[in-house]
């Protein structure tokens, strides 16, 4: 067996970063920037009011209450055709341009308009600049907005469009193909015959790929036929950036996937000192990373979390600190037992945040075939070799959701 860190290093070394693209901002959420974005214009582009009210000269209301003549109304989106002089005011709507002469805005709640609308009484004095958003207050011309390596959120996309920038250079989503093989696999709700199982791994992995920010590509299920499997893998690596298979990666197994990958790829077959997900295959087929994950459902999911997800995130340009889920510390609220076997165990657990820390309990059966416990889990508890943990013991956690 090899240590977990060594296996992860082998995988990451084989996952190259994808070439940058220029993407429309509406397609860029979650992608990673490859450029330094510099503001080409001011945000906001002009002095404007933060709320509905009256634009005034602050000196005219210094001894409030004060009554001023209303010279007109300034709506948002319309250049002002009013100049505010001594003893005058202009009704103004949120976002509208501050008219010449005015240096403050009085919110409407502090005013009372005469019956004929010709005058307004201001109840309180306001300082110069009151409720005015200055041009360039958010961003100035030439200011660095954000740099390369930034994961674009909805807020980032709003900033870009506020600057008139509708395309951005990023790393693309990785297109990740997922395929299943096996004569025993069945797709659909029909009754199973003896020896058949439903193809759950493919659907699970497609969902995990999407959750990781990649573009999942369903390559379907194939029978145990070498020619069909070889053609499927070659077709997959031609149109995808990475490929996932599940099953047939244990040492000594005779499996058509293993045989084909050995013939057409440069593969490494590993036994990792972890449970579940001990067997792992990783390598390149025509330069494309191929992950051979274990066939047991829980092992497949844990292997994806520990190996495939970090590799795919590296490919999409995420920083090294974001390749892996970062562990947080919890405390066992119930016993988490295991037996010494020279491996690190990843127990499926539920977590509840209480009294300033995560309280951890088992999510159910810990067999690698018991997918229901994985579905119930909020996290993986990292259990070092030994007898496990007693109530109250600290435990590192990889939070899954």
C-alpha positions in Angstrom: 0.0 0.0 0.0 1.1 3.6 -0.6 0.3 6.6 1.5 -2.8 8.8 0.6 -0.6 11.9 0.0 1.6 10.0 -2.4 -1.3 8.8 -4.4 -2.8 12.3 -4.5 0.5 13.7 -5.7 0.6 11.2 -8.6 -2.9 12.2 -9.7 -2.2 15.9 -9.4 1.0 15.5 -11.4 -0.9 14.0 -14.3 -3.6 16.7 -14.4 -2.5 19.6 -16.5 -4.2 23.0 -16.4 -6.7 23.6 -19.3 -6.0 26.3 -21.8 -7.7 29.6 -21.2 -10.7 30.7 -23.1 -12.7 34.0 -23.4 -16.1 33.4 -22.0 -19.3 35.6 -22.0 -19.9 36.8 -18.4 -23.2 35.0 -18.2 -21.4 31.7 -18.7 -18.5 32.5 -16.4 -19.9 31.9 -12.9 -17.6 29.6 -11.0 -14.8 29.8 -13.5 -11.3 31.0 -12.6 -9.8 34.1 -14.1 -6.5 34.1 -16.0 -6.2 37.9 -16.4 -5.9 41.0 -14.3 -9.1 43.0 -14.7 -8.5 46.8 -14.7 -11.4 49.3 -14.5 -11.7 51.2 -17.8 -14.2 53.7 -16.4 -15.6 55.2 -13.2 -18.2 53.3 -11.1 -20.5 55.0 -10.5 -19.9 57.1 -13.6 -21.4 60.3 -12.2 -22.4 61.9 -8.8 -25.9 60.5 -8.0 -28.4 60.4 -5.2 -28.6 57.4 -2.9 -32.3 57.9 -2.2 -35.5 59.8 -3.2 -35.6 63.3 -1.8 -34.6 66.9 -2.6 -31.3 68.1 -4.0 -30.3 71.3 -2.0 -27.5 73.5 -1.1 -26.5 72.5 2.5 -25.9 76.1 3.4 -29.6 76.9 2.7 -30.8 74.3 5.3 -28.2 75.0 8.0 -30.8 76.8 10.1 -33.6 74.3 9.4 -36.4 74.2 9.3 -36.1 76.0 6.0 -38.6 76.5 3.1 -37.2 76.3 -0.4 -38.6 76.9 -3.9 -39.0 73.6 -5.9 -37.5 74.2 -9.4 -38.5 70.8 -10.9 -37.9 67.1 -10.8 -34.9 65.0 -11.8 -35.6 61.4 -12.7 -33.0 58.6 -12.9 -31.5 58.1 -16.4 -32.2 61.7 -17.5 -29.5 64.5 -17.6 -30.6 67.3 -15.3 -31.8 70.5 -16.9 -32.0 72.3 -13.5 -29.4 74.3 -11.6 -30.1 74.7 -7.9 -29.5 78.2 -6.8 -29.8 80.0 -3.4 -33.1 79.2 -1.7 -34.0 76.5 -4.3 -34.4 72.7 -4.3 -35.0 70.0 -6.9 -37.0 66.9 -6.4 -34.7 63.9 -7.2 -35.2 60.2 -7.6 -32.8 57.5 -6.5 -29.9 57.1 -8.9 -30.5 60.4 -10.6 -27.6 62.8 -11.4 -26.9 65.5 -8.8 -27.8 68.8 -10.5 -25.3 71.7 -10.7 -25.4 73.9 -7.6 -26.6 71.2 -5.2 -24.2 69.7 -2.7 -26.5 67.5 -0.6 -29.7 65.5 -0.7 -32.4 65.6 1.9 -34.4 62.3 2.1 -38.1 62.7 1.5 -39.0 61.7 5.0 -37.5 64.9 6.3 -39.5 67.2 4.0 -43.0 68.5 3.5 -44.2 69.8 0.2 -46.7 72.6 -0.1 -50.2 71.9 -1.5 -49.3 73.4 -4.8 -46.0 71.6 -5.0 -44.1 74.9 -5.5 -42.2 74.8 -2.2 -40.7 72.3 0.2 -40.0 72.7 3.9 -36.9 70.9 5.1 -37.1 69.8 8.8 -33.5 69.2 9.5 -30.1 70.5 8.4 -27.8 68.1 6.4 -24.1 68.3 5.7 -22.5 68.8 2.3 -22.3 65.4 0.5 -25.3 64.0 2.4 -26.7 60.9 0.5 -24.6 61.6 -2.5 -22.7 58.8 -4.2 -19.6 60.3 -5.8 -18.3 59.3 -9.3 -15.6 56.7 -8.9 -16.5 56.0 -5.3 -16.7 52.3 -6.0 -14.1 52.0 -8.8 -11.7 54.5 -10.4 -10.2 54.3 -13.9 -7.1 52.1 -13.9 -7.9 50.5 -10.6 -7.2 46.7 -10.4 -10.6 45.1 -9.9 -9.4 41.5 -9.4 -6.5 39.4 -10.6 -5.8 36.0 -12.1 -6.9 33.0 -10.1 -10.2 34.6 -8.9 -13.2 32.3 -8.8 -16.0 34.3 -10.4 -19.1 34.8 -8.2 -22.3 36.6 -9.2 -20.9 39.7 -7.5 -17.8 39.5 -9.7 -20.0 39.3 -12.8 -22.0 42.3 -11.7 -18.7 44.3 -11.3 -17.6 43.3 -14.8 -20.9 44.3 -16.4 -21.0 47.6 -14.4 -17.7 48.3 -16.2 -19.1 47.5 -19.6 -17.0 44.3 -19.8 -19.1 41.4 -21.1 -16.3 38.8 -21.8 -13.6 37.6 -19.5 -10.5 35.3 -19.9 -10.9 32.2 -17.8 -10.1 28.5 -17.5 -13.0 26.5 -18.9 -15.1 23.9 -17.1 -13.5 20.5 -17.5 -15.6 18.2 -19.7 -15.6 15.0 -17.8 -16.8 11.7 -19.3 -18.3 9.1 -17.1 -18.8 5.5 -18.3 -19.8 2.2 -16.8 -19.0 -1.3 -17.9 -20.3 -4.7 -17.0 -22.8 -7.3 -18.3 -24.4 -7.3 -14.8 -25.5 -3.6 -15.1 -29.1 -2.7 -15.7 -30.5 0.7 -16.6 -34.1 1.4 -15.9 -36.9 0.5 -13.4 -37.6 -3.0 -14.7 -37.4 -6.0 -12.3 -33.9 -7.4 -11.8 -32.9 -10.9 -12.7 -30.7 -12.9 -10.4 -27.1 -11.5 -10.7 -28.1 -8.1 -12.1 -27.6 -4.8 -10.4 -28.7 -1.3 -11.3 -26.1 1.1 -12.7 -26.0 3.6 -9.8 -22.3 4.6 -10.0 -22.6 6.3 -13.3 -25.5 8.6 -12.2 -23.7 9.3 -8.9 -20.5 10.2 -10.6 -22.2 12.4 -13.2 -23.8 14.4 -10.3 -20.5 14.6 -8.4 -18.8 15.9 -11.6 -21.5 18.6 -12.0 -21.3 19.5 -8.3 -17.5 20.0 -8.7 -18.1 22.7 -11.3 -17.3 20.5 -14.3 -19.4 19.7 -17.4 -20.5 16.0 -17.1 -20.7 13.9 -20.2 -22.6 10.7 -20.0 -20.7 8.1 -22.0 -23.3 5.4 -21.2 -22.9 1.8 -20.1 -21.0 -0.9 -22.0 -20.9 -4.6 -22.0 -17.9 -6.7 -21.1 -16.5 -6.6 -24.6 -12.9 -5.5 -25.1 -13.5 -3.9 -28.5 -16.5 -2.0 -27.3 -14.8 -0.8 -24.2 -11.6 0.3 -26.1 -13.8 2.2 -28.6 -15.8 3.8 -25.9 -12.7 5.0 -24.0 -11.0 6.3 -27.1 -14.2 8.2 -28.1 -14.4 9.6 -24.6 -10.9 10.9 -24.4 -11.3 12.6 -27.8 -14.2 14.7 -26.7 -13.5 15.1 -23.0 -10.8 16.7 -20.8 -10.9 13.7 -18.4 -12.6 10.4 -18.1 -14.0 8.4 -15.1 -14.7 4.7 -14.9 -15.7 2.6 -11.9 -14.9 -0.9 -11.0 -12.2 -3.5 -11.9 -9.2 -1.7 -10.4 -8.3 -4.1 -7.6 -4.9 -5.8 -7.9 -5.1 -9.2 -9.5 -8.6 -8.6 -10.9 -9.1 -9.8 -14.4 -11.3 -7.1 -15.9 -11.8 -5.9 -19.4 -11.4 -2.2 -18.4 -8.1 -2.9 -16.8 -6.9 -5.0 -19.7 -7.9 -2.3 -22.2 -6.4 0.6 -20.2 -3.1 -1.3 -19.9 -3.1 -1.7 -23.7 -4.0 1.9 -24.7 -3.0 4.0 -21.8 -0.1 4.8 -19.5 -1.7 3.7 -16.2 -0.7 3.4 -12.6 -2.6 0.8 -10.5 -2.4 1.7 -6.9 -3.4 0.3 -3.5 -3.8 3.3 -1.2 -3.7 3.0 2.6 -7.2 4.2 3.1 -10.7 2.7 3.7 -12.9 2.8 1.7 -11.5 3.4 -1.7 -8.2 1.4 -1.4 -7.8 0.5 -5.1 -7.2 3.3 -7.6 -6.1 3.5 -11.2 -4.9 6.7 -12.7 -3.1 7.5 -16.0 -3.2 9.1 -19.4 -4.9 7.9 -22.6 -3.8 10.0 -25.5 -2.8 12.7 -23.0 -6.2 12.7 -21.3 -6.4 11.9 -17.6 -8.3 8.7 -16.8 -9.5 7.9 -13.3 -10.3 4.3 -12.6 -12.4 4.4 -9.4 -13.4 1.4 -7.3 -16.7 -0.3 -8.1 -18.3 -0.3 -4.7 -20.7 2.7 -4.5 -19.3 4.3 -1.4 -15.7 3.6 -2.4 -16.4 5.2 -5.8 -17.7 8.4 -4.1 -14.9 8.6 -1.6 -12.3 8.0 -4.3 -13.8 10.8 -6.3 -13.6 13.2 -3.4 -10.0 12.3 -2.5 -8.5 12.0 -6.0 -10.7 13.0 -9.0 -12.2 16.2 -7.5 -8.8 17.7 -6.6 -7.3 16.8 -10.0 -10.3 18.3 -11.9 -10.1 21.5 -9.8 -6.4 21.8 -10.6 -7.3 21.5 -14.3 -9.8 24.3 -14.1 -7.3 26.7 -12.6 -8.2 26.7 -8.9 -5.3 27.6 -6.5 -3.5 24.7 -4.8 -5.2 25.6 -1.5 -8.6 24.9 -3.1 -7.8 21.6 -4.8 -8.7 19.6 -1.7 -11.5 20.1 0.9 -9.8 21.7 3.9 -10.4 19.8 7.1 -12.2 21.4 10.0 -12.2 20.1 13.6 -15.2 18.5 15.2 -15.9 16.5 18.3 -17.3 13.0 18.5 -20.8 13.1 20.0 -21.0 9.3 19.7 -18.3 6.6 19.4 -16.6 6.1 16.0 -15.1 2.7 16.2 -12.7 0.9 13.8 -10.0 -1.8 13.9 -6.3 -1.3 13.3 -5.3 -2.2 9.8 -2.6 0.3 8.8 -5.1 2.5 6.9 -6.7 5.9 7.4 -10.5 5.4 7.5 -13.0 7.9 6.1 -16.2 7.4 8.1 -19.5 8.7 6.9 -20.9 11.0 9.6 -23.6 13.5 10.3 -22.5 16.8 11.8 -24.5 19.4 13.8 -23.0 22.7 14.7 -23.7 23.3 18.4 -21.9 25.1 21.3 -19.3 26.5 18.9 -18.2 23.3 17.3 -19.2 20.4 15.0 -20.8 17.5 16.9 -20.2 14.3 15.0 -22.2 11.1 14.9 -22.1 8.1 12.5 -24.4 8.3 9.5 -25.1 4.6 9.5 -23.5 1.4 8.2 -19.9 1.9 7.1 -19.7 -0.9 4.5 -18.4 0.2 1.1 -21.7 -1.1 -0.4 -23.9 0.9 2.0 -24.8 3.9 -0.1 -27.7 5.0 2.1 -25.3 6.0 4.8 -23.2 8.0 2.3 -26.4 9.8 1.2 -27.2 10.6 4.9 -23.7 11.9 5.6 -22.7 15.6 5.9 -19.0 14.9 6.1 -16.2 12.3 6.1 -14.5 11.9 9.5 -10.8 11.2 9.1 -10.0 8.4 11.6 -6.3 7.5 12.0 -5.1 3.9 12.4 -6.2 2.4 15.7 -9.3 1.6 17.6 -11.3 4.7 16.6 -12.6 7.5 18.7 -14.6 7.8 21.9 -17.2 10.3 22.8 -15.6 13.7 23.3 -12.5 13.0 21.1 -11.6 15.6 18.5 -12.0 14.5 14.9 -10.9 16.1 11.6 -13.8 16.5 9.1 -14.1 16.9 5.4 -17.4 18.7 5.1 -19.3 17.6 2.0 -22.2 20.0 2.0 
